[in-house]
Amino acid sequence: MRGRRIKARQPDETIAFARELREHTTDAEHLLWQLVRDRRLLDAKFRRQHPWPPYTLDFYCPDARLVIELDGGQHNDPVEQAKDAERSQRLESNGLEVLRFWNNEVLAQTESVLEQIHTRLLARLPAAHAEATLPHPQPFSRGRREPRHSHMRTTTPPPNPAAAGAGAPSSASRPSGWRCCSSAWTATPS
């Protein structure tokens, strides 16, 4: 068939390893996953702990060919930094872009991390895909509290303990640079 790429099946041990990593996430991985899952950021599909032999990528967006790696304190070791540099170089030689963030950066500066991911997605996604982030005119289906169509939710806001109330977030709890549209958060145009 023309135009279709046949995927090679991953070895069972590779799949099992990725599944185990998904079950034992760090706080930073969990937070970032909540912010990018279900096409919440520019309608971009992200995969978590995606096998890319010989590596397992923390987060991967196939449409943008964007890899997001979250590094803990063990990556501060010079040997680990050399491995990370080689890994990034190998991935980039395959046409992927690699963004690296420290775990504490994701937890403490969530908005900044989201803005960097947002910027790279805008640069790498096809124009038609990036424009599909406008909210749907009829956001809720019958009997559902969540939007039915994923393209309505571009992203959720960074967590804010003061905004734990029910309903749409108030403007007082709005992170700077974000606006609320149909109970979803979108980045305001620069």
C-alpha positions as CSV (number, residue, x, y, z in Angstrom):
1,M,0.0,0.0,0.0
2,R,1.2,3.4,-0.9
3,G,1.6,6.1,1.7
4,R,1.1,3.7,4.7
5,R,4.0,2.8,6.9
6,I,3.9,-0.7,8.4
7,K,5.0,-0.6,12.0
8,A,7.4,-3.2,13.2
9,R,6.2,-5.0,16.3
10,Q,8.1,-4.1,19.4
11,P,9.6,-7.0,21.4
12,D,7.5,-8.1,24.4
13,E,10.1,-7.2,26.9
14,T,10.3,-3.6,25.5
15,I,6.5,-3.2,25.8
16,A,6.5,-4.7,29.3
17,F,9.3,-2.3,30.4
18,A,7.3,0.7,29.0
19,R,4.2,-0.4,30.8
20,E,6.1,-0.7,34.1
21,L,7.5,2.8,33.6
22,R,4.0,4.1,33.1
23,E,2.9,2.5,36.4
24,H,5.7,4.1,38.4
25,T,5.9,7.7,37.3
26,T,7.6,10.6,39.1
27,D,5.5,13.5,40.4
28,A,6.8,15.6,37.5
29,E,5.9,13.0,34.9
30,H,2.4,12.7,36.4
31,L,1.8,16.4,36.4
32,L,3.0,16.9,32.8
33,W,1.0,13.9,31.6
34,Q,-2.2,15.5,33.1
35,L,-1.4,18.7,31.2
36,V,-0.7,17.2,27.8
37,R,-2.9,14.0,27.7
38,D,-6.1,13.7,25.7
39,R,-4.9,16.2,23.1
40,R,-5.2,19.0,25.7
41,L,-2.3,21.1,24.2
42,L,-2.9,22.3,20.6
43,D,-4.8,19.1,19.9
44,A,-1.5,17.3,19.8
45,K,-1.5,13.6,20.6
46,F,1.2,12.6,23.2
47,R,2.3,9.2,24.1
48,R,3.8,8.4,27.5
49,Q,6.8,6.1,28.0
50,H,6.9,5.4,24.3
51,P,9.3,2.7,23.1
52,W,11.8,4.0,20.5
53,P,14.5,1.2,20.5
54,P,16.9,1.2,22.1
55,Y,15.3,4.0,24.2
56,T,12.0,4.6,26.0
57,L,10.9,8.2,25.6
58,D,9.2,9.9,28.5
59,F,6.7,11.8,26.2
60,Y,6.5,11.6,22.4
61,C,4.2,13.6,20.0
62,P,4.2,11.8,16.7
63,D,2.6,14.6,14.7
64,A,5.3,17.1,15.7
65,R,8.0,14.5,16.1
66,L,8.7,16.1,19.5
67,V,10.3,14.2,22.4
68,I,10.0,15.5,26.0
69,E,12.4,14.1,28.5
70,L,12.2,14.8,32.2
71,D,15.4,14.4,34.2
72,G,15.8,13.8,37.9
73,G,18.9,14.4,40.0
74,Q,20.7,11.2,38.7
75,H,21.1,13.0,35.4
76,N,23.3,15.6,37.0
77,D,26.2,13.0,37.0
78,P,28.7,13.7,34.2
79,V,28.5,10.1,32.9
80,E,24.7,10.4,32.7
81,Q,24.9,13.8,31.0
82,A,27.2,12.2,28.4
83,K,24.6,9.4,27.9
84,D,21.8,12.0,27.6
85,A,23.7,14.0,25.0
86,E,24.3,10.9,22.9
87,R,20.7,9.9,23.2
88,S,19.5,13.3,22.2
89,Q,21.9,13.4,19.2
90,R,20.7,10.0,18.0
91,L,17.1,11.0,18.3
92,E,17.7,14.3,16.5
93,S,19.6,12.4,13.7
94,N,16.2,10.6,13.1
95,G,14.4,13.9,12.7
96,L,13.1,14.2,16.2
97,E,13.4,17.3,18.4
98,V,14.2,16.7,22.0
99,L,13.2,19.0,24.9
100,R,14.7,18.3,28.2
101,F,13.4,19.6,31.6
102,W,14.5,19.0,35.1
103,N,11.8,17.4,37.3
104,N,11.9,20.3,39.8
105,E,11.5,22.7,36.8
106,V,8.3,21.0,35.8
107,L,7.0,21.1,39.4
108,A,8.0,24.7,40.2
109,Q,7.8,26.4,36.9
110,T,5.0,24.6,35.2
111,E,3.7,27.5,33.2
112,S,7.2,28.2,31.7
113,V,7.6,24.5,30.7
114,L,4.1,24.5,29.1
115,E,5.0,27.7,27.2
116,Q,8.2,26.1,25.8
117,I,6.3,23.0,24.7
118,H,3.6,25.1,23.2
119,T,6.1,27.2,21.2
120,R,7.9,24.1,19.8
121,L,4.5,22.4,18.9
122,L,3.4,25.5,17.0
123,A,6.7,25.5,15.1
124,R,6.6,21.8,14.3
125,L,2.9,20.9,13.8
126,P,1.3,21.3,10.4
127,A,-0.5,24.6,10.1
128,A,-4.0,22.9,9.7
129,H,-3.4,20.9,12.8
130,A,-2.3,23.9,14.9
131,E,-5.4,25.9,13.8
132,A,-7.7,23.1,15.0
133,T,-7.6,24.4,18.6
134,L,-10.6,26.6,18.4
135,P,-13.4,25.5,20.7
136,H,-16.3,23.6,19.3
137,P,-19.5,25.6,19.2
138,Q,-21.4,22.9,21.1
139,P,-18.9,21.7,23.7
140,F,-20.9,19.2,25.6
141,S,-22.8,16.1,24.5
142,R,-25.9,14.8,26.2
143,G,-25.4,13.7,29.8
144,R,-21.7,14.4,29.8
145,R,-19.8,16.8,32.0
146,E,-16.6,16.7,30.0
147,P,-16.2,17.9,26.4
148,R,-16.9,15.1,23.9
149,H,-14.5,16.3,21.3
150,S,-10.8,16.5,22.3
151,H,-10.1,19.5,20.1
152,M,-12.1,21.7,22.5
153,R,-9.6,21.3,25.3
154,T,-6.3,22.8,24.3
155,T,-4.7,22.4,27.8
156,T,-5.5,22.6,31.4
157,P,-4.0,25.2,33.6
158,P,-1.0,24.6,35.8
159,P,-2.2,23.4,39.2
160,N,-3.2,26.2,41.6
161,P,-4.1,25.1,45.1
162,A,-6.1,28.3,45.7
163,A,-8.3,27.5,42.7
164,A,-9.6,24.2,44.0
165,G,-13.2,25.3,43.8
166,A,-15.8,23.8,41.5
167,G,-16.8,25.0,38.0
168,A,-14.8,27.1,35.6
169,P,-11.7,28.7,37.1
170,S,-12.0,32.3,38.1
171,S,-9.9,35.0,36.7
172,A,-8.2,35.4,40.1
173,S,-6.8,31.9,39.7
174,R,-5.8,32.3,36.1
175,P,-2.1,31.8,35.4
176,S,-0.6,34.8,33.5
177,G,-0.6,34.3,29.8
178,W,-3.6,31.9,29.9
179,R,-7.3,32.5,29.3
180,C,-10.3,30.4,30.1
181,C,-12.5,29.4,27.2
182,S,-15.4,26.9,27.7
183,S,-13.8,25.7,31.0
184,A,-10.5,24.9,29.3
185,W,-7.3,26.9,29.4
186,T,-5.6,28.2,26.3
187,A,-2.5,30.2,25.8
188,T,-3.2,33.8,24.9
189,P,-1.7,34.9,21.6
190,S,1.7,36.7,21.9
